[in-house]
Amino acid sequence: MKTAYFDLVSGASGDMLLGALVDAGLPIGQLEDELRKLHLDDFRLSSEKVLKNCFSATKVDVHVSDHAPERYLADLQKVVTESHLSDSVKEKANRIFHRICEAEAAIHNSEVDKVHLHEVGGVDAIVDVCGVLAGLEALGIERVIVSPFPLGRGFVFGAHGEIPLPAPAALSLLKGCPIVGSPIDKELVTPTGAAILSEVADGYGPIPPMTLDSIGYGAGTANFKYPNVLRLILGESEQRFGLITETLVQLESNLDDESPEIVGHVSRLLMDQGALDVALLPAQMKKDRPGVQIQVLAKPAHADRLQDILLSQTSTLGVRRSEVRRDSLPRRNETIETEHGPIRVKVAQVPGQAAKVIPEYEDCRAAAEKSGLPLGELYYRVRHEAAHALNLPHDHEPFL
């Protein structure tokens, strides 16, 4: 499993993340090609090798033109949605921008759709976010682990005047993530850096076991008494078929007076806002009333937002929250060219057993409607075509 470990030596920002990816082997030309899919004309990239306390690192800068427009959340998401980036990058990017604006709105007692990103019209944020997500995808990264976030103190000058550090927005975006104080009285983790890493992280802690492949150093702008760099370590997990262990948050609530239509709507909304899974279970409630228990599995960084949805969108008066450990099989995403068009699949391997091939439902549903085949038969064909195309051991039982 291709693993990326972000070692936050001196914090994290969008340009440091981009620099680390380029330094670790992502061609700057390939990154620029991906970013051109945004169809934005008011920025350009530059990349150069610099020294940070005698450490060689790559500095990537996003240069924004003076006429860059001011953008609100809807404008940011419109740019992403209408781009030609992959669906996965679009989905994560839109979720990141929503979280950033959500954090800013709470700090300024405003509304999410009225928040705009200052100084640069949001262009550099769009480039940073989409560039990092597209870069991880281009490098084939399947798992991301992040070290604790070092937070400095002091003040920084922003659009609203002097802002105490850690920046309130960055701190809000790091809920559920491990943080540690730093002796450096400077901004070390920017809101963009916090939002990106808390979104893509599959876990936090020390360097995981892996066979080392490459190392990248992304340079920050300031100079400290120690190297102002972010280190990216790329490698292949030594236990390729071992389980991925991570700590997640489970939210639960019992509903006995809610319309089924509302429950269905909220379930879809929770998934759209980053829930890893949503389950609806029948429950026998007090006063002999049948009800439903809604269970939501989420990354820690998303738990507060998803809890707010449960409290605001349903009749519940309370939500139970607990930390759970999830062990899951490593998996990778592939696209299989079939006689019915390209179909996305997830591939996982159980040690000593045949590979699991899970076709993407939406792709199969569309292909089934177009071809007239039963959905179950299409699943069967896609699994076998994937096993053949990817040289996987598979079961040859006929479709029933």
Secondary structure as a PSIPRED ss2 file (coil, helix, strand):
# PSIPRED VFORMAT (PSIPRED V4.0)

   1 M C   1.000  0.000  0.000
   2 K E   0.000  0.000  1.000
   3 T E   0.000  0.000  1.000
   4 A E   0.000  0.000  1.000
   5 Y E   0.000  0.000  1.000
   6 F E   0.000  0.000  1.000
   7 D E   0.000  0.000  1.000
   8 L C   1.000  0.000  0.000
   9 V C   1.000  0.000  0.000
  10 S C   1.000  0.000  0.000
  11 G C   1.000  0.000  0.000
  12 A E   0.000  0.000  1.000
  13 S C   1.000  0.000  0.000
  14 G H   0.000  1.000  0.000
  15 D H   0.000  1.000  0.000
  16 M H   0.000  1.000  0.000
  17 L H   0.000  1.000  0.000
  18 L H   0.000  1.000  0.000
  19 G H   0.000  1.000  0.000
  20 A H   0.000  1.000  0.000
  21 L H   0.000  1.000  0.000
  22 V H   0.000  1.000  0.000
  23 D H   0.000  1.000  0.000
  24 A C   1.000  0.000  0.000
  25 G C   1.000  0.000  0.000
  26 L C   1.000  0.000  0.000
  27 P C   1.000  0.000  0.000
  28 I H   0.000  1.000  0.000
  29 G H   0.000  1.000  0.000
  30 Q H   0.000  1.000  0.000
  31 L H   0.000  1.000  0.000
  32 E H   0.000  1.000  0.000
  33 D H   0.000  1.000  0.000
  34 E H   0.000  1.000  0.000
  35 L H   0.000  1.000  0.000
  36 R H   0.000  1.000  0.000
  37 K H   0.000  1.000  0.000
  38 L H   0.000  1.000  0.000
  39 H C   1.000  0.000  0.000
  40 L C   1.000  0.000  0.000
  41 D C   1.000  0.000  0.000
  42 D C   1.000  0.000  0.000
  43 F E   0.000  0.000  1.000
  44 R E   0.000  0.000  1.000
  45 L E   0.000  0.000  1.000
  46 S E   0.000  0.000  1.000
  47 S E   0.000  0.000  1.000
  48 E E   0.000  0.000  1.000
  49 K E   0.000  0.000  1.000
  50 V E   0.000  0.000  1.000
  51 L E   0.000  0.000  1.000
  52 K E   0.000  0.000  1.000
  53 N C   1.000  0.000  0.000
  54 C C   1.000  0.000  0.000
  55 F E   0.000  0.000  1.000
  56 S E   0.000  0.000  1.000
  57 A E   0.000  0.000  1.000
  58 T E   0.000  0.000  1.000
  59 K E   0.000  0.000  1.000
  60 V E   0.000  0.000  1.000
  61 D E   0.000  0.000  1.000
  62 V E   0.000  0.000  1.000
  63 H E   0.000  0.000  1.000
  64 V E   0.000  0.000  1.000
  65 S C   1.000  0.000  0.000
  66 D C   1.000  0.000  0.000
  67 H C   1.000  0.000  0.000
  68 A C   1.000  0.000  0.000
  69 P C   1.000  0.000  0.000
  70 E C   1.000  0.000  0.000
  71 R C   1.000  0.000  0.000
  72 Y E   0.000  0.000  1.000
  73 L H   0.000  1.000  0.000
  74 A H   0.000  1.000  0.000
  75 D H   0.000  1.000  0.000
  76 L H   0.000  1.000  0.000
  77 Q H   0.000  1.000  0.000
  78 K H   0.000  1.000  0.000
  79 V H   0.000  1.000  0.000
  80 V H   0.000  1.000  0.000
  81 T H   0.000  1.000  0.000
  82 E C   1.000  0.000  0.000
  83 S C   1.000  0.000  0.000
  84 H C   1.000  0.000  0.000
  85 L C   1.000  0.000  0.000
  86 S C   1.000  0.000  0.000
  87 D H   0.000  1.000  0.000
  88 S H   0.000  1.000  0.000
  89 V H   0.000  1.000  0.000
  90 K H   0.000  1.000  0.000
  91 E H   0.000  1.000  0.000
  92 K H   0.000  1.000  0.000
  93 A H   0.000  1.000  0.000
  94 N H   0.000  1.000  0.000
  95 R H   0.000  1.000  0.000
  96 I H   0.000  1.000  0.000
  97 F H   0.000  1.000  0.000
  98 H H   0.000  1.000  0.000
  99 R H   0.000  1.000  0.000
 100 I H   0.000  1.000  0.000
 101 C H   0.000  1.000  0.000
 102 E H   0.000  1.000  0.000
 103 A H   0.000  1.000  0.000
 104 E H   0.000  1.000  0.000
 105 A H   0.000  1.000  0.000
 106 A H   0.000  1.000  0.000
 107 I H   0.000  1.000  0.000
 108 H C   1.000  0.000  0.000
 109 N C   1.000  0.000  0.000
 110 S C   1.000  0.000  0.000
 111 E C   1.000  0.000  0.000
 112 V H   0.000  1.000  0.000
 113 D H   0.000  1.000  0.000
 114 K H   0.000  1.000  0.000
 115 V C   1.000  0.000  0.000
 116 H E   0.000  0.000  1.000
 117 L C   1.000  0.000  0.000
 118 H C   1.000  0.000  0.000
 119 E C   1.000  0.000  0.000
 120 V C   1.000  0.000  0.000
 121 G C   1.000  0.000  0.000
 122 G C   1.000  0.000  0.000
 123 V H   0.000  1.000  0.000
 124 D H   0.000  1.000  0.000
 125 A H   0.000  1.000  0.000
 126 I H   0.000  1.000  0.000
 127 V H   0.000  1.000  0.000
 128 D H   0.000  1.000  0.000
 129 V H   0.000  1.000  0.000
 130 C H   0.000  1.000  0.000
 131 G H   0.000  1.000  0.000
 132 V H   0.000  1.000  0.000
 133 L H   0.000  1.000  0.000
 134 A H   0.000  1.000  0.000
 135 G H   0.000  1.000  0.000
 136 L H   0.000  1.000  0.000
 137 E H   0.000  1.000  0.000
 138 A H   0.000  1.000  0.000
 139 L C   1.000  0.000  0.000
 140 G C   1.000  0.000  0.000
 141 I C   1.000  0.000  0.000
 142 E C   1.000  0.000  0.000
 143 R E   0.000  0.000  1.000
 144 V E   0.000  0.000  1.000
 145 I E   0.000  0.000  1.000
 146 V E   0.000  0.000  1.000
 147 S C   1.000  0.000  0.000
 148 P C   1.000  0.000  0.000
 149 F E   0.000  0.000  1.000
 150 P E   0.000  0.000  1.000
 151 L E   0.000  0.000  1.000
 152 G C   1.000  0.000  0.000
 153 R C   1.000  0.000  0.000
 154 G E   0.000  0.000  1.000
 155 F E   0.000  0.000  1.000
 156 V E   0.000  0.000  1.000
 157 F E   0.000  0.000  1.000
 158 G E   0.000  0.000  1.000
 159 A C   1.000  0.000  0.000
 160 H C   1.000  0.000  0.000
 161 G E   0.000  0.000  1.000
 162 E E   0.000  0.000  1.000
 163 I E   0.000  0.000  1.000
 164 P E   0.000  0.000  1.000
 165 L E   0.000  0.000  1.000
 166 P C   1.000  0.000  0.000
 167 A C   1.000  0.000  0.000
 168 P H   0.000  1.000  0.000
 169 A H   0.000  1.000  0.000
 170 A H   0.000  1.000  0.000
 171 L H   0.000  1.000  0.000
 172 S H   0.000  1.000  0.000
 173 L H   0.000  1.000  0.000
 174 L C   1.000  0.000  0.000
 175 K C   1.000  0.000  0.000
 176 G C   1.000  0.000  0.000
 177 C C   1.000  0.000  0.000
 178 P C   1.000  0.000  0.000
 179 I E   0.000  0.000  1.000
 180 V E   0.000  0.000  1.000
 181 G E   0.000  0.000  1.000
 182 S C   1.000  0.000  0.000
 183 P C   1.000  0.000  0.000
 184 I C   1.000  0.000  0.000
 185 D C   1.000  0.000  0.000
 186 K C   1.000  0.000  0.000
 187 E C   1.000  0.000  0.000
 188 L C   1.000  0.000  0.000
 189 V E   0.000  0.000  1.000
 190 T C   1.000  0.000  0.000
 191 P H   0.000  1.000  0.000
 192 T H   0.000  1.000  0.000
 193 G H   0.000  1.000  0.000
 194 A H   0.000  1.000  0.000
 195 A H   0.000  1.000  0.000
 196 I H   0.000  1.000  0.000
 197 L H   0.000  1.000  0.000
 198 S H   0.000  1.000  0.000
 199 E H   0.000  1.000  0.000
 200 V H   0.000  1.000  0.000
 201 A C   1.000  0.000  0.000
 202 D C   1.000  0.000  0.000
 203 G E   0.000  0.000  1.000
 204 Y E   0.000  0.000  1.000
 205 G C   1.000  0.000  0.000
 206 P C   1.000  0.000  0.000
 207 I C   1.000  0.000  0.000
 208 P C   1.000  0.000  0.000
 209 P C   1.000  0.000  0.000
 210 M C   1.000  0.000  0.000
 211 T E   0.000  0.000  1.000
 212 L E   0.000  0.000  1.000
 213 D E   0.000  0.000  1.000
 214 S E   0.000  0.000  1.000
 215 I E   0.000  0.000  1.000
 216 G E   0.000  0.000  1.000
 217 Y E   0.000  0.000  1.000
 218 G E   0.000  0.000  1.000
 219 A E   0.000  0.000  1.000
 220 G C   1.000  0.000  0.000
 221 T C   1.000  0.000  0.000
 222 A C   1.000  0.000  0.000
 223 N C   1.000  0.000  0.000
 224 F C   1.000  0.000  0.000
 225 K C   1.000  0.000  0.000
 226 Y C   1.000  0.000  0.000
 227 P C   1.000  0.000  0.000
 228 N C   1.000  0.000  0.000
 229 V E   0.000  0.000  1.000
 230 L E   0.000  0.000  1.000
 231 R E   0.000  0.000  1.000
 232 L E   0.000  0.000  1.000
 233 I E   0.000  0.000  1.000
 234 L E   0.000  0.000  1.000
 235 G E   0.000  0.000  1.000
 236 E E   0.000  0.000  1.000
 237 S C   1.000  0.000  0.000
 238 E C   1.000  0.000  0.000
 239 Q C   1.000  0.000  0.000
 240 R C   1.000  0.000  0.000
 241 F C   1.000  0.000  0.000
 242 G C   1.000  0.000  0.000
 243 L C   1.000  0.000  0.000
 244 I E   0.000  0.000  1.000
 245 T E   0.000  0.000  1.000
 246 E E   0.000  0.000  1.000
 247 T E   0.000  0.000  1.000
 248 L E   0.000  0.000  1.000
 249 V E   0.000  0.000  1.000
 250 Q E   0.000  0.000  1.000
 251 L E   0.000  0.000  1.000
 252 E E   0.000  0.000  1.000
 253 S E   0.000  0.000  1.000
 254 N E   0.000  0.000  1.000
 255 L E   0.000  0.000  1.000
 256 D C   1.000  0.000  0.000
 257 D C   1.000  0.000  0.000
 258 E C   1.000  0.000  0.000
 259 S C   1.000  0.000  0.000
 260 P H   0.000  1.000  0.000
 261 E H   0.000  1.000  0.000
 262 I H   0.000  1.000  0.000
 263 V H   0.000  1.000  0.000
 264 G H   0.000  1.000  0.000
 265 H H   0.000  1.000  0.000
 266 V H   0.000  1.000  0.000
 267 S H   0.000  1.000  0.000
 268 R H   0.000  1.000  0.000
 269 L H   0.000  1.000  0.000
 270 L H   0.000  1.000  0.000
 271 M H   0.000  1.000  0.000
 272 D H   0.000  1.000  0.000
 273 Q C   1.000  0.000  0.000
 274 G C   1.000  0.000  0.000
 275 A C   1.000  0.000  0.000
 276 L C   1.000  0.000  0.000
 277 D E   0.000  0.000  1.000
 278 V E   0.000  0.000  1.000
 279 A E   0.000  0.000  1.000
 280 L E   0.000  0.000  1.000
 281 L E   0.000  0.000  1.000
 282 P E   0.000  0.000  1.000
 283 A E   0.000  0.000  1.000
 284 Q E   0.000  0.000  1.000
 285 M C   1.000  0.000  0.000
 286 K H   0.000  1.000  0.000
 287 K H   0.000  1.000  0.000
 288 D H   0.000  1.000  0.000
 289 R C   1.000  0.000  0.000
 290 P E   0.000  0.000  1.000
 291 G E   0.000  0.000  1.000
 292 V E   0.000  0.000  1.000
 293 Q E   0.000  0.000  1.000
 294 I E   0.000  0.000  1.000
 295 Q E   0.000  0.000  1.000
 296 V E   0.000  0.000  1.000
 297 L E   0.000  0.000  1.000
 298 A E   0.000  0.000  1.000
 299 K C   1.000  0.000  0.000
 300 P H   0.000  1.000  0.000
 301 A H   0.000  1.000  0.000
 302 H H   0.000  1.000  0.000
 303 A H   0.000  1.000  0.000
 304 D H   0.000  1.000  0.000
 305 R H   0.000  1.000  0.000
 306 L H   0.000  1.000  0.000
 307 Q H   0.000  1.000  0.000
 308 D H   0.000  1.000  0.000
 309 I H   0.000  1.000  0.000
 310 L H   0.000  1.000  0.000
 311 L H   0.000  1.000  0.000
 312 S H   0.000  1.000  0.000
 313 Q H   0.000  1.000  0.000
 314 T C   1.000  0.000  0.000
 315 S C   1.000  0.000  0.000
 316 T C   1.000  0.000  0.000
 317 L C   1.000  0.000  0.000
 318 G C   1.000  0.000  0.000
 319 V C   1.000  0.000  0.000
 320 R E   0.000  0.000  1.000
 321 R E   0.000  0.000  1.000
 322 S E   0.000  0.000  1.000
 323 E E   0.000  0.000  1.000
 324 V E   0.000  0.000  1.000
 325 R E   0.000  0.000  1.000
 326 R E   0.000  0.000  1.000
 327 D E   0.000  0.000  1.000
 328 S E   0.000  0.000  1.000
 329 L C   1.000  0.000  0.000
 330 P C   1.000  0.000  0.000
 331 R E   0.000  0.000  1.000
 332 R E   0.000  0.000  1.000
 333 N E   0.000  0.000  1.000
 334 E E   0.000  0.000  1.000
 335 T E   0.000  0.000  1.000
 336 I E   0.000  0.000  1.000
 337 E E   0.000  0.000  1.000
 338 T E   0.000  0.000  1.000
 339 E C   1.000  0.000  0.000
 340 H C   1.000  0.000  0.000
 341 G E   0.000  0.000  1.000
 342 P E   0.000  0.000  1.000
 343 I E   0.000  0.000  1.000
 344 R E   0.000  0.000  1.000
 345 V E   0.000  0.000  1.000
 346 K E   0.000  0.000  1.000
 347 V E   0.000  0.000  1.000
 348 A E   0.000  0.000  1.000
 349 Q E   0.000  0.000  1.000
 350 V C   1.000  0.000  0.000
 351 P C   1.000  0.000  0.000
 352 G C   1.000  0.000  0.000
 353 Q C   1.000  0.000  0.000
 354 A C   1.000  0.000  0.000
 355 A E   0.000  0.000  1.000
 356 K E   0.000  0.000  1.000
 357 V E   0.000  0.000  1.000
 358 I E   0.000  0.000  1.000
 359 P E   0.000  0.000  1.000
 360 E C   1.000  0.000  0.000
 361 Y H   0.000  1.000  0.000
 362 E H   0.000  1.000  0.000
 363 D H   0.000  1.000  0.000
 364 C H   0.000  1.000  0.000
 365 R H   0.000  1.000  0.000
 366 A H   0.000  1.000  0.000
 367 A H   0.000  1.000  0.000
 368 A H   0.000  1.000  0.000
 369 E H   0.000  1.000  0.000
 370 K H   0.000  1.000  0.000
 371 S H   0.000  1.000  0.000
 372 G C   1.000  0.000  0.000
 373 L C   1.000  0.000  0.000
 374 P C   1.000  0.000  0.000
 375 L H   0.000  1.000  0.000
 376 G H   0.000  1.000  0.000
 377 E H   0.000  1.000  0.000
 378 L H   0.000  1.000  0.000
 379 Y H   0.000  1.000  0.000
 380 Y H   0.000  1.000  0.000
 381 R H   0.000  1.000  0.000
 382 V H   0.000  1.000  0.000
 383 R H   0.000  1.000  0.000
 384 H H   0.000  1.000  0.000
 385 E H   0.000  1.000  0.000
 386 A H   0.000  1.000  0.000
 387 A H   0.000  1.000  0.000
 388 H H   0.000  1.000  0.000
 389 A H   0.000  1.000  0.000
 390 L C   1.000  0.000  0.000
 391 N C   1.000  0.000  0.000
 392 L C   1.000  0.000  0.000
 393 P C   1.000  0.000  0.000
 394 H C   1.000  0.000  0.000
 395 D C   1.000  0.000  0.000
 396 H C   1.000  0.000  0.000
 397 E C   1.000  0.000  0.000
 398 P C   1.000  0.000  0.000
 399 F C   1.000  0.000  0.000
 400 L C   1.000  0.000  0.000
